[in-house]
Amino acid sequence: MAELASLVQRLEVAVGRLESMSGPGGSSGVCAGGAVSAYVDAFDEILRGPLAQYMSLSQKIGGDVQKHADMMRQAFSSQRQLLVTASSSQKPSDDVFTTLLQPVSKAVQQVQSFREQNRSSPQFNHLSAVSESVPALGWVAMDPKPGPYVKEMQDAAMFYTNRVLKELKDKDKTHMDWVKAYLSIWTELQSYIKQHHTTGLTWSKSGPVASASAAPAGGCPAPPPPGPPPPPMDLSSSCSKGSDDGAGNRNLLFASINKGSDITKGLRHVKDDEKTHKNPGLRNQGALIRTGPKPFSSPRPAASATPTRTLPPVLELDGKKWKVENQEDVQDLVISGTELKQVVYAFKCNRSALTIKGKINSITIDNCKKMGLVFDDVVSTVDIINCRDVKVQVLGKIPTMSINKTDGCHVYLSKDSLQCEIISAKSSEMNILVPNADGEFTERPVPEQFKTIWDGEKLVTTATEIAG
């Protein structure tokens, strides 16, 4: 099955080449000298290599992962068409370039929307890994360092691929291979950019300037053809009159210029009592201030206020997952009667407080603001992702806590949870409060600034304190 999927991918790449050759201008990414067109062939190596392997493994896993992979294939196909255009055309204006980018942009939005529409999917971590990193295809618009941008998107994906490995590494080796194949796509793309597009997308030095009509199917439609030219003017009757008037006006102009300093004698002297900077009272007299007509400006359509869609709050047990979603200003959310195999997932809860009683497997707080969480015991981990100003209190035991992409997080540990491992990334304003013997808490900040040195054998990183 894997060999068949790989063969299908190679056939699709070949068909794409034939279609681009038969398109307008017969361009297939080859231009004068063949130097620039080499990067289209190099991009095809990524399609035939890591992308094809990712597609094959996604098909083997099936379900939402396979559907997501089909969308990714379309996104890479749209980007290849953009590279074909760039290899045979000169760089266009910003407006035209934006039009050429639209097929890639729409494909990226489709991939991200699919993740949002399938948050309850058992393969949500797979979908999140792809959705968080697919904006890397926007490297074509990143000047002058597109390579580091792709690396940043790859790092965002690794947060979720690590969760896939943690949950499924002992159950199905296919998922481990899937993670390796997917991450290798972005690794190869970074090498490709470094070799062919170090400071940005490389355009052809010759050939026509790229036009919006070069955008592949799926982009904005081409503008309508221009109308017929206006009828020719009858210049026979106006030539003699126009030439006489033009000659007379030119003679007057040169005569004025030849006056030299005498040209200003015709100007009227402005008296002191007529000067506005010496007479503030004149500034309020609108009659003395003459203004010309206002420049023409096209009327702007009034922006229609789009009503914000409010999703209904959710607090329910779906299989083994407790869902707490879209809660606003609710301070008495309680989950009780929990079991060891159950998990809690809180999403988009603002200015609310959640209490979890009993022992539970894991807790995830995602995209919440001013959220409070109190719980007894957690067997696995507590994940805090994309949050702002959250407070977490542990009453029992917890082995691990992960804080990622969060600004403002206070964690109150219990005496039984002092051995907890706290892993943080891309977060700020994190404070851990440790209990004293008298029951009070001592606040300790989590380092945000680090110093890295080379000791001759390896890199050594230590936390540093910010002066002041």
C-alpha positions as CSV (number, residue, x, y, z in Angstrom):
1,M,0.0,0.0,0.0
2,A,2.9,2.4,0.8
3,E,4.5,1.7,-2.6
4,L,1.2,2.4,-4.3
5,A,0.7,5.7,-2.5
6,S,4.3,6.7,-3.4
7,L,3.7,5.9,-7.1
8,V,0.5,7.9,-7.1
9,Q,2.4,10.9,-5.7
10,R,5.0,10.6,-8.3
11,L,2.4,10.5,-11.1
12,E,0.7,13.6,-9.7
13,V,4.0,15.5,-9.8
14,A,4.5,14.4,-13.4
15,V,1.0,15.4,-14.3
16,G,1.5,18.8,-12.7
17,R,4.6,19.4,-14.8
18,L,2.7,18.5,-18.0
19,E,-0.2,20.8,-17.1
20,S,2.2,23.7,-16.4
21,M,3.9,23.1,-19.7
22,S,0.6,23.3,-21.5
23,G,-0.5,26.4,-19.6
24,P,-0.2,30.0,-20.8
25,G,3.2,30.6,-22.2
26,G,4.2,26.9,-22.0
27,S,6.3,27.6,-18.9
28,S,7.4,24.6,-16.8
29,G,9.9,26.4,-14.6
30,V,12.6,26.6,-17.3
31,C,14.0,29.9,-18.2
32,A,17.0,31.3,-20.0
33,G,20.1,29.6,-19.0
34,G,18.3,27.0,-16.9
35,A,19.9,28.4,-13.7
36,V,16.7,29.5,-12.0
37,S,14.6,26.6,-13.1
38,A,16.8,24.3,-11.1
39,Y,15.0,25.3,-7.9
40,V,11.7,23.9,-9.3
41,D,13.4,20.5,-9.8
42,A,14.8,20.8,-6.3
43,F,11.4,21.5,-4.9
44,D,10.0,18.4,-6.7
45,E,12.6,16.3,-4.8
46,I,10.8,17.4,-1.6
47,L,7.5,16.4,-3.1
48,R,8.8,13.0,-4.2
49,G,10.7,12.4,-1.0
50,P,9.5,13.5,2.5
51,L,6.0,14.7,1.3
52,A,5.3,11.4,-0.5
53,Q,6.4,9.5,2.6
54,Y,4.2,11.6,4.8
55,M,1.2,11.1,2.4
56,S,1.8,7.3,2.4
57,L,1.9,7.0,6.2
58,S,-1.1,9.3,6.6
59,Q,-3.1,7.0,4.2
60,K,-2.0,4.1,6.4
61,I,-3.2,5.8,9.6
62,G,-6.4,6.9,7.8
63,G,-9.3,9.0,9.3
64,D,-8.8,12.7,9.8
65,V,-5.0,12.4,9.3
66,Q,-5.5,11.2,5.8
67,K,-8.0,14.0,5.0
68,H,-5.6,16.5,6.4
69,A,-2.8,15.1,4.3
70,D,-4.8,15.6,1.1
71,M,-5.2,19.3,2.0
72,M,-1.4,19.5,2.6
73,R,-0.7,18.0,-0.8
74,Q,-2.9,20.7,-2.4
75,A,-1.0,23.4,-0.5
76,F,2.3,22.2,-1.7
77,S,0.9,21.9,-5.3
78,S,-0.1,25.5,-5.1
79,Q,3.3,26.5,-3.9
80,R,5.0,24.6,-6.7
81,Q,2.9,26.5,-9.2
82,L,4.0,29.8,-7.6
83,L,7.7,28.7,-7.9
84,V,7.1,27.8,-11.6
85,T,5.8,31.4,-12.2
86,A,8.7,32.9,-10.3
87,S,11.3,30.9,-12.2
88,S,10.1,32.2,-15.6
89,S,8.9,35.7,-14.7
90,Q,10.3,38.9,-13.2
91,K,9.1,40.1,-9.8
92,P,5.8,41.9,-10.1
93,S,4.2,44.7,-8.0
94,D,3.1,44.0,-4.4
95,D,-0.6,43.8,-5.5
96,V,0.1,41.3,-8.2
97,F,2.3,39.2,-5.8
98,T,-0.5,39.2,-3.3
99,T,-2.8,37.8,-5.9
100,L,-0.3,35.1,-6.8
101,L,-0.1,34.1,-3.1
102,Q,-3.8,33.7,-2.7
103,P,-4.0,30.0,-3.7
104,V,-1.3,29.1,-1.2
105,S,-3.0,31.2,1.5
106,K,-6.4,29.6,0.9
107,A,-4.9,26.1,1.1
108,V,-3.2,27.0,4.4
109,Q,-6.5,28.4,5.8
110,Q,-8.3,25.2,4.8
111,V,-5.7,23.1,6.7
112,Q,-6.1,25.2,9.8
113,S,-9.9,25.3,9.6
114,F,-10.0,21.5,9.4
115,R,-8.2,21.3,12.8
116,E,-10.6,23.8,14.4
117,Q,-13.7,21.9,13.1
118,N,-12.4,18.5,14.5
119,R,-11.3,19.4,18.0
120,S,-13.0,16.2,19.3
121,S,-11.0,14.0,16.9
122,P,-9.0,11.2,18.5
123,Q,-6.2,12.3,16.2
124,F,-6.3,15.9,17.4
125,N,-2.6,16.0,18.2
126,H,-1.8,15.0,14.6
127,L,-4.0,17.7,13.2
128,S,-2.6,20.3,15.6
129,A,1.0,19.5,14.6
130,V,0.2,20.1,10.9
131,S,-2.1,23.1,11.6
132,E,0.5,24.9,13.7
133,S,3.3,24.5,11.2
134,V,1.6,24.8,7.8
135,P,2.0,28.7,7.9
136,A,5.7,27.9,7.0
137,L,4.5,27.8,3.4
138,G,4.4,31.6,3.7
139,W,8.2,31.7,3.5
140,V,7.8,33.0,-0.1
141,A,6.7,36.3,1.3
142,M,9.4,36.5,4.1
143,D,12.3,38.8,3.3
144,P,15.1,38.7,3.9
145,K,15.3,35.5,6.1
146,P,12.7,32.9,5.1
147,G,14.7,30.0,6.5
148,P,14.5,30.9,10.2
149,Y,10.7,31.5,9.8
150,V,10.3,27.9,8.6
151,K,12.3,26.7,11.6
152,E,10.1,28.6,14.0
153,M,7.0,26.9,12.5
154,Q,8.7,23.5,12.8
155,D,9.3,24.1,16.4
156,A,5.6,24.9,16.9
157,A,4.7,21.5,15.4
158,M,7.2,19.6,17.7
159,F,5.1,20.5,20.7
160,Y,2.3,18.3,19.4
161,T,4.4,15.7,17.7
162,N,6.1,15.1,21.1
163,R,2.6,14.4,22.5
164,V,1.9,12.0,19.6
165,L,5.1,10.1,20.4
166,K,4.4,10.1,24.1
167,E,0.9,8.6,23.7
168,L,1.5,6.2,20.8
169,K,5.1,5.2,20.7
170,D,4.5,1.9,22.5
171,K,1.3,1.2,20.6
172,D,1.9,1.7,16.9
173,K,5.2,2.3,15.2
174,T,3.4,3.9,12.3
175,H,2.8,7.0,14.2
176,M,6.5,7.3,15.1
177,D,7.4,7.0,11.4
178,W,4.7,9.6,10.6
179,V,6.2,12.1,13.0
180,K,9.6,11.6,11.5
181,A,8.4,11.9,7.9
182,Y,6.4,15.0,8.6
183,L,9.1,16.9,10.4
184,S,11.6,16.0,7.7
185,I,9.4,18.0,5.2
186,W,10.3,21.2,7.0
187,T,13.9,20.2,7.6
188,E,14.3,19.6,3.9
189,L,12.5,22.8,3.0
190,Q,14.9,24.8,5.2
191,S,17.9,23.2,3.3
192,Y,16.1,24.0,0.0
193,I,15.6,27.6,1.0
194,K,19.2,28.0,2.2
195,Q,20.4,26.8,-1.2
196,H,18.0,28.5,-3.6
197,H,16.2,31.3,-1.8
198,T,18.5,32.5,1.0
199,T,17.3,36.1,1.2
200,G,13.8,35.5,-0.2
201,L,12.0,34.1,-3.2
202,T,14.2,34.2,-6.3
203,W,12.6,35.6,-9.4
204,S,13.8,35.4,-13.0
205,K,16.2,38.1,-14.2
206,S,14.6,37.9,-17.7
207,G,11.2,37.1,-19.1
208,P,8.0,39.0,-18.7
209,V,6.9,40.5,-15.4
210,A,4.6,38.1,-13.6
211,S,0.9,39.0,-13.9
212,A,-2.1,38.0,-11.9
213,S,-3.3,35.8,-14.7
214,A,-0.4,33.5,-13.9
215,A,-2.1,32.5,-10.6
216,P,-3.2,28.8,-10.7
217,A,-6.7,27.7,-10.4
218,G,-8.2,28.5,-7.1
219,G,-6.9,32.1,-6.9
220,C,-8.7,35.2,-7.8
221,P,-10.3,35.3,-11.3
222,A,-8.4,37.2,-14.0
223,P,-9.7,40.7,-14.7
224,P,-12.1,41.1,-17.6
225,P,-10.6,42.0,-21.0
226,P,-10.3,45.8,-21.7
227,G,-13.0,47.4,-23.7
228,P,-12.6,48.7,-27.3
229,P,-10.4,51.8,-27.8
230,P,-12.0,55.2,-28.1
231,P,-12.7,56.5,-31.6
232,P,-9.9,58.6,-33.0
233,M,-10.1,62.3,-32.5
234,D,-10.5,64.6,-35.4
235,L,-7.4,66.8,-35.0
236,S,-7.7,68.6,-38.4
237,S,-9.9,71.4,-37.0
238,S,-8.0,72.0,-33.8
239,C,-4.4,71.7,-34.9
240,S,-4.0,75.2,-36.2
241,K,-5.9,76.8,-33.3
242,G,-4.0,74.7,-30.7
243,S,-0.7,75.5,-32.2
244,D,-1.4,79.3,-32.2
245,D,-2.6,79.3,-28.6
246,G,0.4,77.1,-27.5
247,A,2.9,79.4,-29.2
248,G,1.3,82.5,-27.6
249,N,1.3,80.9,-24.1
250,R,5.0,80.0,-24.5
251,N,5.9,83.5,-25.5
252,L,4.2,84.9,-22.4
253,L,5.9,82.4,-20.2
254,F,9.4,83.2,-21.5
255,A,8.7,86.9,-21.4
256,S,7.9,86.7,-17.7
257,I,11.0,84.6,-17.0
258,N,13.2,87.2,-18.7
259,K,12.1,89.9,-16.3
260,G,14.5,88.5,-13.7
261,S,14.0,90.2,-10.3
262,D,11.3,92.5,-11.7
263,I,8.9,89.5,-11.9
264,T,7.9,90.2,-8.2
265,K,6.9,93.8,-8.8
266,G,3.4,92.8,-9.5
267,L,2.8,91.2,-6.1
268,R,0.9,93.2,-3.5
269,H,2.7,94.0,-0.2
270,V,1.0,92.4,2.9
271,K,0.7,94.9,5.7
272,D,1.4,93.9,9.3
273,D,-2.3,94.2,10.4
274,E,-3.2,91.6,7.7
275,K,-0.7,89.0,8.9
276,T,-2.3,86.2,10.9
277,H,0.8,85.3,12.9
278,K,0.9,88.9,14.2
279,N,-2.9,89.2,14.7
280,P,-4.4,86.0,16.3
281,G,-7.9,87.5,15.9
282,L,-7.6,87.0,12.2
283,R,-7.2,83.2,12.6
284,N,-10.9,82.9,13.6
285,Q,-12.1,84.8,10.5
286,G,-12.8,82.1,8.0
287,A,-13.3,84.7,5.2
288,L,-9.7,85.6,5.2
289,I,-8.5,82.1,4.8
290,R,-8.9,80.9,1.3
291,T,-8.6,77.2,0.6
292,G,-8.7,75.4,-2.7
293,P,-10.9,72.6,-3.6
294,K,-10.4,69.4,-1.6
295,P,-8.6,66.6,-3.5
296,F,-10.8,63.9,-4.8
297,S,-11.1,60.9,-2.7
298,S,-13.2,57.9,-3.4
299,P,-15.9,57.3,-0.8
300,R,-15.1,54.4,1.5
301,P,-17.9,52.0,2.1
302,A,-19.0,51.9,5.7
303,A,-17.6,48.9,7.5
304,S,-20.3,46.6,8.5
305,A,-20.0,45.5,12.1
306,T,-19.8,41.7,12.0
307,P,-21.5,40.4,15.1
308,T,-19.3,38.2,17.2
309,R,-20.6,34.6,17.2
310,T,-20.9,33.4,20.8
311,L,-20.6,29.6,21.2
312,P,-22.7,27.9,23.9
313,P,-20.9,27.0,27.1
314,V,-20.1,23.3,27.5
315,L,-19.4,21.2,30.7
316,E,-19.9,17.5,29.9
317,L,-18.3,14.1,29.9
318,D,-17.7,12.8,26.4
319,G,-16.5,9.3,26.7
320,K,-13.3,9.6,28.8
321,K,-12.9,13.3,28.2
322,W,-14.4,16.1,30.3
323,K,-15.1,19.1,28.1
324,V,-15.1,22.5,29.6
325,E,-15.5,25.1,26.8
326,N,-16.6,28.7,26.2
327,Q,-17.3,29.5,29.9
328,E,-17.5,33.2,30.7
329,D,-17.5,34.7,34.2
330,V,-18.4,31.4,35.9
331,Q,-16.6,31.0,39.3
332,D,-18.2,27.7,40.4
333,L,-17.4,25.2,37.8
334,V,-16.9,21.8,39.5
335,I,-16.0,18.3,38.2
336,S,-16.5,15.5,40.7
337,G,-16.8,11.7,40.6
338,T,-13.7,11.5,38.4
339,E,-12.0,8.2,37.4
340,L,-8.3,7.5,36.8
341,K,-8.7,7.0,33.1
342,Q,-10.5,10.3,32.5
343,V,-9.0,13.6,31.2
344,V,-10.1,17.2,31.4
345,Y,-9.8,19.6,28.4
346,A,-10.7,23.3,29.1
347,F,-10.9,25.5,26.0
348,K,-11.6,29.3,25.7
349,C,-12.7,29.8,29.2
350,N,-12.4,33.4,30.4
351,R,-12.6,34.9,33.9
352,S,-13.8,31.5,35.3
353,A,-12.7,29.1,38.0
354,L,-12.7,25.3,37.7
355,T,-12.4,22.8,40.6
356,I,-11.6,19.1,39.9
357,K,-12.2,16.7,42.7
358,G,-10.6,13.3,42.8
359,K,-7.7,11.7,40.9
360,I,-7.6,12.1,37.2
361,N,-5.3,11.2,34.3
362,S,-4.4,14.6,32.8
363,I,-5.6,18.2,32.5
364,T,-5.2,20.6,29.5
365,I,-6.0,24.3,29.7
366,D,-6.0,25.7,26.1
367,N,-6.5,29.4,25.0
368,C,-8.0,30.6,28.3
369,K,-7.7,34.0,30.0
370,K,-7.8,34.8,33.7
371,M,-8.6,31.2,34.4
372,G,-8.4,29.6,37.8
373,L,-7.8,25.9,38.3
374,V,-7.8,23.8,41.5
375,F,-7.4,20.0,41.5
376,D,-6.5,17.2,43.8
377,D,-4.3,14.6,42.1
378,V,-3.1,14.1,38.5
379,V,-1.4,10.9,37.3
380,S,0.2,12.2,34.1
381,T,0.6,15.9,33.4
382,V,-1.1,19.3,33.4
383,D,-0.6,21.2,30.1
384,I,-1.2,25.0,29.9
385,I,-1.2,26.2,26.3
386,N,-1.8,29.6,24.7
387,C,-3.1,31.1,27.9
388,R,-2.9,34.5,29.6
389,D,-3.0,35.2,33.4
390,V,-4.0,31.8,34.8
391,K,-3.6,30.5,38.3
392,V,-3.2,26.8,39.1
393,Q,-3.3,25.3,42.6
394,V,-2.3,21.7,43.4
395,L,-3.9,20.1,46.5
396,G,-2.4,16.7,46.1
397,K,0.3,15.2,43.9
398,I,1.4,15.9,40.3
399,P,4.5,14.6,38.5
400,T,4.8,17.0,35.6
401,M,3.4,20.4,34.4
402,S,4.0,21.9,31.0
403,I,3.6,25.6,30.3
404,N,3.7,26.6,26.6
405,K,3.1,29.9,24.8
406,T,1.6,31.4,28.0
407,D,1.9,35.0,29.4
408,G,1.3,35.1,33.1
409,C,1.0,31.8,35.1
410,H,1.0,31.3,38.9
411,V,1.3,27.8,40.2
412,Y,0.6,27.0,43.8
413,L,2.3,23.7,44.8
414,S,1.3,21.5,47.8
415,K,3.7,19.9,50.2
416,D,3.2,16.6,48.4
417,S,3.9,18.0,44.9
418,L,7.3,19.7,45.6
419,Q,9.0,17.1,43.3
420,C,6.9,18.2,40.3
421,E,8.8,18.8,37.1
422,I,7.8,22.1,35.4
423,I,8.6,22.4,31.7
424,S,8.2,25.8,30.0
425,A,8.6,27.1,26.5
426,K,7.9,30.5,24.8
427,S,6.2,31.7,28.0
428,S,6.7,34.7,30.4
429,E,5.7,36.0,33.8
430,M,5.7,32.5,35.4
431,N,5.9,32.2,39.1
432,I,5.9,29.1,41.4
433,L,4.6,29.5,44.9
434,V,6.1,27.0,47.4
435,P,4.5,26.3,50.8
436,N,6.4,27.1,54.0
437,A,6.1,25.3,57.3
438,D,3.6,27.9,58.6
439,G,1.3,27.4,55.6
440,E,2.3,30.6,53.8
441,F,3.6,30.6,50.3
442,T,7.0,31.8,49.0
443,E,6.9,33.1,45.4
444,R,9.8,32.0,43.1
445,P,10.0,33.3,39.5
446,V,10.8,30.9,36.6
447,P,13.8,32.1,34.6
448,E,13.1,33.6,31.2
449,Q,16.6,34.7,30.2
450,F,19.4,32.3,29.6
451,K,23.1,32.3,28.9
452,T,24.7,29.8,26.6
453,I,28.5,29.2,26.3
454,W,30.7,26.6,24.5
455,D,32.9,24.8,27.0
456,G,35.1,23.1,24.4
457,E,32.9,20.0,24.0
458,K,29.3,21.0,24.2
459,L,26.9,24.0,24.7
460,V,26.2,24.8,28.3
461,T,23.1,26.8,29.1
462,T,22.4,28.4,32.5
463,A,19.6,30.8,33.7
464,T,20.5,34.4,34.2
465,E,18.9,37.1,36.3
466,I,17.7,40.2,34.6
467,A,19.5,43.2,36.1
468,G,17.3,45.8,37.8
